[in-house]
Amino acid sequence: MGEYANDHKPKPQGKYLLALSIAALGVVFGDIGTSPLYAVREAFSDLYGLALNETNVLGVLSLIFWSLIIVISFKYLTLVMRADNHGEGGIMALTALVMPSKLRRGNWRFFAVMLGIFGASLLYGDGMITPAISVLSAVEGLKVATPVLAPYVIPLTVGILIALFALQSRGTQKVGGLFGPVTFVWFVIIALLGLNQIVRNPHVLLALSPTYAVQFFLHNGIAGFWVLGSVFLVVTGGEALYADMGHFGPLPIRLTWFFVVLPALVTNYFGQGALLLRQPQAVENPFYLMAPSWATYPLVAMATAATIIASQAVISGSFSLTRQAMRLGFLPRMTIVQTSRHEIGQVYIPTINWILMIATVGLVFGFRSSSRLAAAYGVGVTTDMVFTTLLFAVIAWSLWKWPRWLVLGLVSSLLLVDLSFWGATIIKVPEGGWFPLVVGFIMLTVMTTWFQGRTLLSSILVKDAFPLERFLESIKTSKKPPQRVPGSAIYLTRNPDVVPPALLTNLRYNHTLHERVLIVSVLTEEVPRVPLPLRGELRHLDLGFDRIVLHYGFMEHPDVPSELFAMVELDLEEEGTYFVLGREAVLPEGRKDMPRWREQLFALMQRNALPATAFFDLPAERTFEVGQLIRM
């Protein structure tokens, strides 16, 4: 893996660092930056029965502050962001770090990879819930302005979400420049709202001491523990920090967090607490009630813009997650549209987009309020955070060779926090927390079925494979060698060391070979990107045969024709060059190593996978497919 690592990039400085930091505000911190809309309100909901007194308000604020410090500042920004896969972050990149070249059941690496895959599966549920709860909580501010507008909250939310998903095909390149500045204005506004309330009641700053969090638990007992399920809402954007690291690098994200985001969030949360100490009746919606009445409508508009940006980041993250899973062999091929000529991370996947839209709109109609959606939010994310901690421990111990006592100490401390949040969110399962878990298990089934099916299919093809070297030798010694026809034929195959089944089929029925035959294999390396000098691996063989291996990272899109025609050593001309590839049709027959229902699911995905012609950007007018029936 190391030979494909990208060169070390210098740390950004000056104006470039400032530009990256502003851009990171919109993409990285949109999710966590909109949590003040509902987090404090949910902590004092009727579900927990907390009295609105000074002990409880200061206790909740102390829990919020120290959650931001421990989970975001320490765990993610200080520790987890060190575990990058050549600059890229996210749980799939983390999984790639521990994934062996051959995955076998029963060992600890297999268990670690399954944790990563399940964690990635849970993020799809997050991608459905986040747009729904974010936009709905912003639009609900209209009810604060006047109850007359209450009937329009759901239709307006649905309209905004449909428009958001409909615009995904245009990509974020054109509007991306606005994300950072708009989010910066949002953080300034929420900080000023909070500061205005803190000035009126500076007593609330006592909650910076962790002793108030301890007193809160001692005073409320088990009820105080369950409140952690709502306190967790303030750190739900932690995974986004890590996942978007590849776009900006760790330095801009860390600077923006400590100098802009963290101060703004803490000021706003403490401002809401100060308001509740003065006006307990404001618990209905403390965020909007911090603002003067004349500012409600502009604040709703600004909050809606901020939540759209937060939703955009989560949706884009789902696209990136899907592409990484496809490259690592856990999802079938799908249409991927590159929406930016400059940023490889900006992609659009129509299938995922419309699935997310239908699910998100369905959630709005099903739950009908952000408070009810908050009950569904957190179970999947807390589970994912536990898996991230466990995978970090595996990497720190097995790859970095950290001392065992240090790994155990750090991970035990982090798991204590993670499992506390996880335990507190479990009570949300009957009220809606089941949704992200169901989505996660469905995606886990799909991913593992595809991976296992492809592994079995490859083993079947290997049994019938004919070594390429023996094939060439048989042609040399044959009394009746096949007739050679003008032109070049490019055969795409998984294994470059064996004769592609499509070539054997063509030779069996047509008894001809092209003058030039190129055996091309595309390999996805367990790194995000492969440098261009290491992209192609060429070996000239006898009888006009060439063997080429193209290496891509799991974050890259393989444009096979462009790479081949750009290789000077091949001297290929587009005229007279044809692409030939096999297409396997799977017939489930029942095997001991795969249940029949999974065979049928794999066969269904195999039939509906994006053809290799489109996936590898092969020219349709010069591409031939040769079918092959595989009995499983």
C-alpha positions in Angstrom: 0.0 0.0 0.0 2.8 2.4 0.8 4.1 2.6 -2.7 0.9 4.3 -3.8 0.9 6.9 -1.1 0.7 10.5 -2.2 3.6 12.8 -1.6 3.5 14.7 1.6 1.6 18.0 1.1 3.0 21.1 2.8 0.7 22.7 5.4 -1.4 25.5 4.0 -0.4 29.0 5.0 -1.5 32.6 4.7 -4.4 33.5 2.4 -4.8 29.9 1.3 -5.2 28.7 4.8 -7.8 31.4 5.5 -9.7 30.4 2.3 -9.6 26.8 3.3 -10.8 27.6 6.8 -13.8 29.7 5.6 -14.7 26.9 3.1 -14.5 24.3 5.9 -17.0 26.3 7.9 -19.7 25.5 5.4 -18.9 21.9 4.5 -17.5 20.5 7.8 -19.4 22.4 10.5 -22.9 22.8 9.0 -24.3 19.8 10.9 -22.9 20.6 14.4 -23.6 24.3 13.8 -27.3 23.9 13.6 -27.7 21.8 16.8 -28.5 24.8 18.9 -31.9 24.9 17.1 -33.1 22.0 19.1 -30.6 20.5 21.5 -31.3 22.5 24.7 -35.1 22.4 24.0 -35.0 18.6 23.8 -32.9 18.3 27.0 -35.9 19.8 28.9 -38.6 18.0 27.0 -41.4 16.2 28.9 -39.7 12.9 28.1 -37.2 13.4 31.0 -39.4 15.4 33.4 -36.6 17.8 34.5 -37.5 20.7 36.7 -36.5 24.1 35.2 -34.4 25.1 38.2 -30.8 26.5 38.5 -29.3 23.1 39.3 -30.6 21.4 36.2 -30.0 24.3 33.8 -26.4 24.7 34.9 -26.0 20.9 34.9 -27.2 20.5 31.3 -25.0 23.4 30.2 -22.0 21.9 31.9 -22.7 18.5 30.2 -23.0 20.3 26.8 -19.7 22.2 27.3 -17.7 19.2 28.4 -19.2 17.0 25.7 -17.9 19.4 23.1 -14.5 19.4 24.7 -14.1 15.7 25.2 -15.8 14.3 22.1 -15.0 16.9 19.5 -11.9 18.7 20.7 -10.1 15.8 22.2 -11.4 12.6 20.6 -11.9 13.7 17.0 -9.6 16.8 16.5 -6.7 15.5 18.6 -6.8 11.8 18.3 -9.0 10.3 15.5 -7.9 12.8 12.8 -4.4 11.4 13.2 -5.8 8.1 11.7 -6.0 9.4 8.1 -5.6 7.2 5.0 -3.1 9.3 3.1 -5.0 12.5 3.9 -8.5 11.1 3.7 -10.8 10.5 6.6 -14.2 8.9 7.3 -15.1 5.5 8.6 -14.6 3.8 5.2 -11.1 5.2 5.0 -10.6 4.0 8.6 -11.8 0.5 7.6 -9.4 0.5 4.6 -6.5 0.9 7.0 -7.3 -2.3 8.9 -8.6 -4.3 5.9 -6.2 -7.0 4.8 -5.7 -7.9 1.1 -7.7 -11.1 1.7 -10.6 -11.0 4.1 -11.1 -14.2 6.0 -13.7 -15.0 8.6 -12.8 -15.7 12.2 -9.8 -13.4 12.7 -9.8 -10.0 14.5 -9.3 -8.1 11.3 -12.5 -9.5 9.8 -14.3 -8.4 13.0 -12.8 -4.9 12.7 -13.8 -4.6 9.0 -17.4 -5.6 9.8 -17.5 -2.9 12.5 -16.4 -0.4 10.0 -18.9 -1.6 7.4 -21.8 -1.5 9.9 -20.7 2.0 11.0 -20.7 3.2 7.4 -24.2 1.6 7.0 -25.5 3.6 9.9 -24.4 6.8 8.3 -27.0 6.3 5.6 -29.7 6.6 8.3 -28.0 9.8 9.4 -28.1 11.1 5.8 -31.8 10.6 5.9 -32.6 12.1 9.3 -30.2 15.1 9.4 -31.9 17.0 6.5 -35.3 16.3 7.9 -34.6 17.4 11.5 -32.4 20.4 10.5 -34.8 22.0 7.9 -37.9 21.2 10.0 -36.4 22.7 13.2 -35.5 25.9 11.3 -38.9 26.3 9.6 -40.7 25.7 12.9 -39.5 29.1 13.9 -42.5 30.4 11.9 -44.8 29.1 14.7 -42.8 31.2 17.2 -43.5 34.3 15.0 -47.2 33.6 14.7 -49.3 30.4 15.3 -51.2 31.3 12.1 -48.3 29.9 10.0 -48.2 26.5 11.8 -50.2 24.6 9.1 -47.6 25.7 6.5 -44.5 24.3 8.4 -44.7 20.7 7.0 -45.5 21.7 3.3 -42.8 24.4 3.3 -40.2 21.9 4.8 -41.1 19.3 2.2 -40.8 21.8 -0.6 -37.4 22.9 0.6 -36.1 19.3 0.9 -37.4 18.4 -2.6 -35.7 21.4 -4.1 -32.5 20.6 -2.3 -32.4 17.0 -3.6 -33.5 18.1 -7.1 -30.5 20.5 -7.3 -27.9 17.9 -6.3 -27.3 17.0 -10.0 -25.8 20.4 -10.5 -23.2 19.8 -7.8 -21.8 22.1 -5.1 -19.2 23.7 -7.2 -21.3 26.7 -8.2 -22.8 27.4 -4.8 -19.9 26.1 -2.7 -18.3 29.5 -2.5 -21.3 30.8 -0.6 -21.4 28.0 2.0 -18.4 29.3 4.0 -19.4 33.0 4.3 -23.1 32.2 5.0 -22.1 29.7 7.7 -19.6 32.3 9.2 -22.5 34.8 9.4 -24.6 32.2 11.0 -22.0 31.5 13.7 -21.6 35.3 14.3 -25.4 35.6 14.7 -25.8 32.7 17.2 -22.9 34.0 19.2 -24.4 37.5 19.4 -27.8 36.1 20.4 -26.1 34.1 23.2 -23.9 36.9 24.3 -26.9 39.2 24.7 -28.5 36.8 27.2 -25.3 36.0 29.0 -24.7 39.7 29.7 -28.1 39.8 31.4 -27.3 36.8 33.5 -23.5 36.1 33.7 -24.2 33.7 36.6 -24.7 31.1 33.9 -20.9 31.0 33.2 -20.5 28.9 36.4 -21.5 25.9 34.3 -18.0 25.9 32.8 -17.0 24.0 35.9 -17.5 20.2 35.6 -18.7 20.1 39.2 -22.2 21.2 38.0 -22.4 18.2 35.6 -21.5 15.9 38.6 -24.1 17.6 40.8 -26.7 17.2 38.0 -26.2 13.4 38.0 -26.3 13.2 41.8 -29.5 15.3 42.0 -31.4 13.6 39.2 -30.2 10.0 39.3 -31.2 7.8 36.4 -33.3 10.6 34.9 -30.1 12.7 34.6 -28.4 9.8 32.7 -31.2 9.6 30.2 -30.8 13.3 29.5 -27.5 12.4 27.8 -29.6 11.2 24.9 -30.5 14.8 24.1 -27.1 16.3 25.2 -25.6 14.1 22.5 -27.3 16.1 19.9 -24.7 18.8 20.3 -21.9 16.5 19.1 -23.7 14.7 16.2 -21.5 16.4 13.6 -18.3 14.8 15.0 -18.2 12.2 12.2 -18.4 14.9 9.6 -15.3 16.5 10.9 -13.4 13.3 10.3 -15.1 12.4 7.0 -14.4 15.8 5.4 -10.7 15.9 6.4 -9.6 15.0 2.9 -11.1 18.1 1.4 -9.4 20.6 3.6 -6.8 18.9 5.8 -6.7 18.8 9.6 -5.2 22.3 10.2 -8.0 24.4 8.7 -10.6 22.3 10.5 -8.8 22.6 13.9 -8.3 26.3 13.6 -11.9 27.0 12.5 -13.2 24.8 15.4 -11.2 26.4 18.2 -11.4 30.0 17.0 -14.9 30.3 15.5 -17.2 27.3 15.9 -16.6 26.2 19.5 -16.8 29.8 21.0 -20.0 30.5 19.0 -21.7 27.3 20.0 -20.8 27.6 23.7 -21.9 31.2 23.8 -25.2 30.3 22.2 -25.9 27.3 24.4 -25.1 29.3 27.5 -27.2 32.2 26.3 -30.2 29.8 26.0 -29.5 28.6 29.6 -29.4 32.2 30.8 -32.8 32.9 29.1 -34.3 29.8 30.7 -33.1 30.9 34.2 -34.9 34.3 33.7 -37.9 33.0 31.7 -38.6 29.3 32.2 -41.6 29.5 29.8 -39.1 30.0 27.0 -38.4 26.3 27.1 -40.9 25.9 24.2 -38.2 27.1 21.8 -35.3 28.9 23.6 -33.3 29.4 20.4 -35.8 31.6 18.7 -37.1 33.3 21.8 -33.5 34.7 22.5 -34.1 37.0 19.6 -36.3 40.1 19.7 -39.7 39.7 18.0 -38.7 41.8 15.0 -35.8 39.5 14.2 -37.8 36.3 14.1 -38.5 36.2 10.4 -34.9 37.1 9.4 -33.6 34.5 11.9 -35.9 31.8 10.4 -34.5 32.6 6.9 -30.9 32.5 8.2 -31.5 29.3 10.1 -33.1 27.7 7.0 -30.1 28.6 4.9 -27.8 27.2 7.5 -29.8 23.9 7.7 -29.8 23.6 4.0 -26.0 23.9 4.0 -25.8 21.3 6.8 -28.1 19.0 4.8 -26.0 19.5 1.7 -22.9 18.4 3.6 -24.5 15.2 4.8 -26.0 14.4 1.4 -22.6 14.9 -0.3 -21.1 12.7 2.4 -23.5 9.9 1.5 -22.3 10.2 -2.1 -18.6 10.0 -1.1 -19.3 7.1 1.3 -21.1 5.2 -1.5 -18.2 5.7 -3.9 -15.6 4.5 -1.4 -17.8 1.4 -0.6 -18.0 0.7 -4.4 -14.2 1.0 -4.8 -13.6 -1.3 -1.8 -15.9 -4.0 -3.3 -18.9 -3.6 -0.8 -21.4 -2.1 -3.2 -22.3 -2.8 -6.9 -21.4 -0.3 -9.6 -23.6 2.8 -9.8 -23.7 5.9 -12.0 -21.3 8.5 -10.7 -21.4 12.0 -12.0 -18.3 14.2 -11.3 -19.8 17.6 -10.7 -16.5 19.5 -10.4 -13.5 19.6 -12.7 -11.2 20.5 -9.9 -12.5 18.8 -6.7 -12.5 15.0 -7.1 -14.6 14.7 -3.9 -17.6 16.5 -5.5 -19.7 13.8 -7.0 -23.4 13.0 -7.6 -24.9 9.5 -7.5 -28.5 9.6 -8.7 -29.6 6.3 -7.2 -28.5 7.4 -3.7 -29.9 10.9 -4.1 -33.5 9.8 -4.9 -33.5 7.1 -2.1 -32.4 9.7 0.4 -35.1 12.2 -0.9 -37.9 9.7 -0.6 -36.8 8.6 2.9 -36.3 12.2 4.1 -39.6 13.4 2.9 -41.3 10.3 4.4 -39.6 11.1 7.8 -41.1 14.6 7.8 -44.6 13.4 7.0 -44.2 10.5 9.5 -42.8 12.4 12.5 -44.2 15.9 11.7 -42.1 17.7 14.3 -38.4 18.1 15.0 -39.0 17.0 18.6 -40.3 13.7 17.4 -37.4 13.4 14.9 -35.0 14.1 17.7 -36.2 10.8 19.2 -35.0 9.0 16.1 -31.8 10.9 16.0 -28.7 9.8 17.9 -29.0 6.0 18.1 -27.2 5.4 14.8 -24.6 8.1 15.3 -23.7 7.0 18.9 -23.3 3.5 17.6 -21.1 4.7 14.8 -18.9 6.7 17.3 -18.4 3.6 19.4 -17.2 1.8 16.3 -14.9 4.7 15.4 -13.2 4.5 18.8 -12.7 0.7 18.5 -11.2 1.0 15.0 -8.9 3.8 16.2 -7.7 1.4 19.0 -7.0 -1.2 16.4 -4.9 1.2 14.3 -3.1 2.7 17.3 -2.1 -0.8 18.5 -1.5 -2.7 15.3 -0.2 0.0 12.8 1.3 2.7 15.0 2.6 0.3 17.7 1.5 2.5 20.5 2.2 1.0 24.0 -0.7 -1.3 25.1 -1.2 0.6 28.3 -1.6 3.9 26.5 -4.1 2.4 24.0 -6.1 0.8 26.7 -6.1 3.9 28.8 -7.2 6.2 26.0 -9.8 3.9 24.5 -11.3 3.0 27.9 -11.8 6.6 28.7 -13.3 7.4 25.3 -15.5 4.3 25.4 -16.8 5.3 28.8 -18.1 8.5 27.2 -19.3 6.9 24.0 -21.1 4.1 25.7 -22.7 6.5 28.1 -24.2 8.4 25.2 -25.1 5.1 23.5 -26.9 3.8 26.6 -28.8 7.0 27.0 -30.1 6.9 23.4 -31.3 3.3 23.6 -34.6 4.5 25.2 -35.3 6.3 21.9 -35.6 3.1 19.9 -39.4 2.7 20.5 -40.0 6.4 19.7 -38.1 6.3 16.3 -34.6 5.3 17.1 -35.3 2.0 15.4 -35.2 3.7 12.0 -31.4 4.3 11.6 -30.8 0.8 13.0 -33.1 -0.7 10.4 -31.4 1.3 7.7 -28.0 0.3 9.0 -28.9 -3.5 9.1 -30.3 -3.3 5.6 -27.2 -1.6 4.2 -25.0 -4.0 6.1 -26.8 -6.9 4.6 -26.5 -5.4 1.1 -22.8 -4.6 1.5 -21.7 -8.0 3.0 -23.9 -9.9 0.5 -22.3 -8.1 -2.5 -18.8 -8.6 -1.1 -19.3 -12.3 -0.3 -21.0 -12.8 -3.7 -18.2 -11.2 -5.6 -15.7 -13.3 -3.7 -17.5 -16.5 -4.5 -17.9 -15.5 -8.1 -14.2 -14.8 -8.4 -13.3 -18.2 -6.9 -15.6 -19.9 -9.5 -14.0 -18.0 -12.3 -10.5 -18.8 -11.0 -11.2 -22.5 -11.2 -11.9 -22.3 -14.9 -9.1 -19.8 -15.6 -6.5 -20.5 -18.1 -3.0 -19.0 -17.4 -2.1 -16.4 -19.9 1.5 -17.6 -20.3 0.3 -21.1 -21.1 -2.2 -19.7 -23.6 0.5 -17.9 -25.5 2.7 -20.9 -25.5 -0.2 -23.1 -26.9 -0.6 -20.6 -29.8 3.1 -20.7 -30.6 3.1 -24.5 -30.8 -0.2 -24.9 -32.5 -0.3 -26.3 -36.0 -3.3 -24.2 -36.8 -2.8 -20.8 -35.0 -5.9 -18.5 -35.0 -6.2 -16.0 -37.8 -5.1 -12.5 -36.9 -7.3 -9.5 -38.0 -6.3 -5.9 -38.2 -6.8 -3.6 -35.2 -6.4 -3.7 -31.4 -8.7 -5.4 -28.9 -8.7 -4.4 -25.3 -10.0 -7.0 -22.9 -10.9 -5.9 -19.4 -10.5 -8.6 -16.8 -10.2 -8.9 -13.0 -7.1 -11.1 -13.1 -4.4 -10.0 -15.6 -2.5 -13.3 -15.2 -5.2 -15.4 -16.8 -7.0 -15.4 -20.2 -10.2 -13.3 -20.0 -13.3 -15.6 -20.5 -14.5 -13.1 -23.2 -11.3 -13.7 -25.2 -11.7 -17.5 -25.0 -15.4 -17.3 -26.0 -14.5 -15.0 -28.9 -11.7 -17.4 -30.1 -13.9 -20.4 -29.7 -16.7 -19.1 -32.0 -14.9 -16.7 -34.3 -11.4 -18.4 -34.5 -9.7 -15.1 -34.8 -7.5 -12.7 -32.7 -6.7 -9.1 -33.3 -3.1 -8.1 -34.3 -2.8 -6.4 -30.9 -4.4 -7.8 -27.8 -4.3 -5.8 -24.5 -5.2 -7.6 -21.3 -6.2 -4.8 -19.0 -7.0 -5.1 -15.3 -8.2 -2.2 -13.1 -7.2 -2.6 -9.4 -8.5 -0.4 -6.6 -5.8 0.1 -4.0 -6.5 0.6 -0.3 -5.5 4.2 -0.6 -7.6 7.3 -1.5 -5.6 8.2 -4.6 -2.7 6.8 -6.7 -0.2 9.3 -8.1 -0.2 9.5 -11.9 3.4 8.2 -12.3 2.3 4.9 -10.6 -1.0 4.6 -12.4 -0.1 2.2 -15.2 1.9 -1.0 -15.0 2.8 -2.3 -18.5 4.4 -5.6 -19.6 5.0 -6.5 -23.3 4.3 -10.2 -24.0 4.8 -12.3 -27.1 2.5 -12.5 -30.2 1.4 -8.9 -30.0 0.0 -9.3 -26.4 0.4 -6.6 -23.7 -0.6 -6.9 -20.1 -1.6 -3.6 -18.4 -2.6 -3.1 -14.8 -4.2 0.3 -13.9 -4.1 1.3 -10.3 -6.7 3.7 -8.8 -7.4 4.8 -5.3 -10.9 4.2 -3.8 -11.6 7.9 -4.0 -10.9 8.1 -7.8 -13.0 7.5 -10.9 -11.4 5.1 -13.4 -11.4 6.5 -16.9 -9.8 3.6 -18.6 -9.8 4.8 -22.3 -8.1 8.1 -21.3 -5.4 6.3 -19.4 -4.7 3.8 -22.1 -4.6 6.3 -25.0 -2.3 8.6 -22.9 0.3 5.8 -22.3 3.1 6.7 -24.7 4.6 3.2 -24.6 1.4 1.7 -26.0 1.1 4.1 -29.0 -2.6 3.3 -29.4 -4.8 5.0 -31.9 -8.5 5.3 -31.2 -9.4 4.3 -34.8 -9.4 0.5 -35.0 -9.2 -0.1 -31.3 -12.1 -2.0 -29.6 -13.0 -2.8 -26.0 -14.2 -6.3 -25.2 -15.5 -7.3 -21.7 -17.4 -10.2 -20.2 -20.7 -9.9 -18.4 -21.6 -12.6 -16.0 -25.2 -13.7 -15.4 -25.6 -15.4 -12.1 -27.9 -18.4 -11.7 -28.5 -19.2 -7.9 -28.5 -22.9 -7.3 -27.8 -23.1 -3.6 -24.3 -23.4 -2.1 -23.1 -24.3 1.4 -21.1 -21.2 1.8 -23.9 -18.7 1.0 -27.6 -19.0 1.9 -30.0 -19.1 -1.1 -31.7 -15.9 -0.2 -28.4 -14.1 -0.3 -27.5 -15.7 -3.6 -30.8 -14.4 -5.0 -30.1 -10.9 -3.6 -26.6 -11.0 -5.1 -28.0 -12.1 -8.4 -30.5 -9.2 -8.3 -27.8 -6.7 -7.6 -25.6 -8.2 -10.3 -28.3 -7.8 -12.9 -29.0 -4.2 -11.9 -25.3 -3.0 -11.4 -24.1 -0.3 -13.7 -22.5 -1.9 -16.8 -18.7 -1.8 -16.9 -19.1 0.1 -20.2 -20.4 3.1 -18.3 -18.5 2.6 -15.1 -15.1 2.7 -16.9 -16.2 5.3 -19.5 -15.8 2.9 -22.4 -17.0 4.3 -25.8 -20.3 2.5 -26.5 -19.8 2.4 -30.3 -16.5 0.5 -29.9 -17.3 -1.8 -27.0 -18.5 -5.4 -27.2 -19.9 -7.5 -24.3 -19.6 -11.3 -24.1 -22.1 -12.9 -21.8 -21.3 -15.9 -19.5 -23.7 -17.9 -17.3 -22.3 -18.6 -13.8 -24.0 -21.2 -11.6 -23.7 -20.4 -7.9 
